């Protein structure tokens, strides 16, 4: 049953949809990034140096460092070592300490050894983090990065299971199951007693992070008509970006990691109030054969939208539903089953699948990577994260018009290339903090734009029979990015701009690869594998949107055929229609139906 046709009767974007989307679904999207990025500040690395108990009597921190800590070059700047100290008789130094000048006479030629009595931490910015509480520095400095990796691993597993739950039990029950899990592990994080327990709780939180945004987004898309789906997509992204801006404020106000774990979980606890107003998807109910429950929602939708339905509307709809369901069951029994291998069975579809998956991996890696990288970029980490969120909002103002005028492919390409070039340029100005920050913001704007365009373009490229499989495969493989990217950012501890260079190179490569894909603007969606195969790659980067493959008719005059072919011999764009000239003596049916393709127009001379 065509649910979009039903929406025409009960309202495609009326008062009901607006109330549900603006008051329930969009607010549910806002804090979705809280748990994804709270760990950056929960496990933030702070300035530290070797602790020398004998020198605790000296209140001047800089003096203590000057006596006990050697200098080393890091990121082109000479600074105090974080993991080594001088091997001196500090008891004697402290005993004979009489003045600043006396104490400052350290021996720079003394032997340098690793820290032996723990570390001192600068607590001017953070009151407490897991790094300061469990001394995750020096030979343990990889453990916070490992926490981000395992958070992403939990997300991949959870997203897979969530997809099954969502299709089996419904959108609404699955949302509250995951909401309960997220709240339990989010609160438990604040009471972790050691690093191992903390990691287990963070994996539990990560289990729900990617999936918790899916239900509000899917429900919004499934409640409205086709013309309003793009608006819902843009609004969902705006809500998510708004959440990142608010999260920067939470980070600024809450400097203790245990309090931060509670503060970023509290909004999710409030969403249990949505248990009553959040509706189930009527599309899903009809797809699962639960017509009675769908009927209740549809009647309510029509009433609130002010739509007057005929008295026997639901009776006729129920009859049509039963008839369509019976026909669908018959067709389903006859139709073939499609699997992931069908995405790679034919040459063009195989190439498109590989390219889309690569771009998806690139987008996910760089978007998450740039968000992770904001606090360590230099300067005020709270301001950096705030800017990383707020620069996403202007992109939505020109994104949709550019997709409509320039097309999906060029919008995707320019977004990625501009963002990538900005990230690469940071190598030239790596010691200019504010210039690096400005280039970083341009890169974040670029990846934010491409992250909106890519799913839309991918859904228009995959044929209907394998669209769900293709989108799932590309998005799941793309989610490997958050596993890989923390390792890249970890390299930035020695060379600050190295992660930006790697992410910039990925963006540029993805942007160039996007030009190989055919344009999908205003094109009919491919339905079968054969349709998908006809929509081939544009290896000459031609701007014309391909629609259908041009075939040379053997009965057409050779000169006319050569002339037509020479018109487009410089590109692989396919014409949207064919004009075939035939004489009245020819077998017109054979000309029209060659290879089962229909000719749109026939010019008879």
Buried (B, 14 or more C-beta within 10 A) or exposed (E): BEBEEBBEBBBBBBEBBBEBBEEBBBBBBBBBBBBBBBBBBBBBBBEBBBBBEBBEEBEEEEBBBBBBBBEBEBBEEEEBBBBBBBEBEBEEBBEEBEEEEEBEEBEEEBEEEEBEEEBBBEEEBBEBBBBBBBBBBBEEBBBBBBBBBBBBBBBBEBBBEBBEBBBEEBBBBBBBBBBBBBBBBBBBBBEBEEBEEBBBBBBBBBBBBBBBBBBBBBBBBBBBBEEBBBBBBBBBBBBBBBBBBBBBEBBBEBBBBBBBBBBBBBBBBEBEEBEEEBBBBBBBBBBBEBBEBBBBBBBBBBBBBEBEBEEEBBEEBBEBBEEEBEEEEEEEEEEEEBEEEBBEEBEBBBBBBBBBBBBBBBBBBBBBBBBBBBBBBBEBBBBBBBBBBBBBBEBBEEBBEBBEEBBBBBBBBBBBBBBBBBBBBBBEBBEEEEBBBBBBBBBBBBBBBBBBBBBBBBBBBBBBBBBBBBBBBBBBBBBBBBBBBBBBBBEBBEBBBBBBBBBBBBBBBBBBBBBBBBBBBEBEBBEEBEBBBBBBBBEEEBBBBBBBBBEEBEBBEEEEBEEBEEEBEEBBBBBBEBEBBBEEEBEBEEBBEBEEEEBEEEEEE
